Amino acid sequence: MPGSQAPLRAPRERGSATDAPRVITGTDPLDTNKAFTIDSEFVISRGGEYFFSPPISALSGRLST
């Protein structure tokens, strides 16, 4: 939609400025258009760094046999 902000997403897209603040919407259930700015970089994606953690129920059930 023209004029609308991009939806919440993480990590940053390749090639985006790392020093620019990130503005997200949709975090307030009472006002989904309210903008929220994240100033610090809390996820730094370098590619290929995926961590899989199955739920405890899977570890004690299906995955343990």
Secondary structure, 3 states (H helix, E strand, C coil): CCCCCCCCCCCCCCCCCCCCCEEEECCCCCCCCCEEEECCCCCCCCCCCCCCCCCHHHHHCHHHC
